[in-house]
Amino acid sequence: MPKRILQGTVTSDANAQTVTVSVERRFKHPVLQKTIRKSKKYRAHDENNAYKKGDVVRIIECAPKSKTKRWEVLEA
């Protein structure tokens, strides 16, 4: 099964080797036909602490690194 790749914005880099990435998705409401924006936060592994708040990054699924980390930063 292919690994998912998502793109989002770094919202926090306070923890060591971890960034919080907010990923936004847009879709049309099934009844109202209005475009809706929903966002979800993912904790991603950042080996070298290279990414700072506000950076746009791509993250990829990986094996669990910790209790909350299931993603790692692919590139900026």
PyMOL commands that set and color helices and strands:
alter all, ss='L'
color gray80, all
select strands_A, chain A and resi 5-12+18-28+35-45+56-61+71-75
alter strands_A, ss='S'
color yellow, strands_A
deselect
rebuild
show_as cartoon
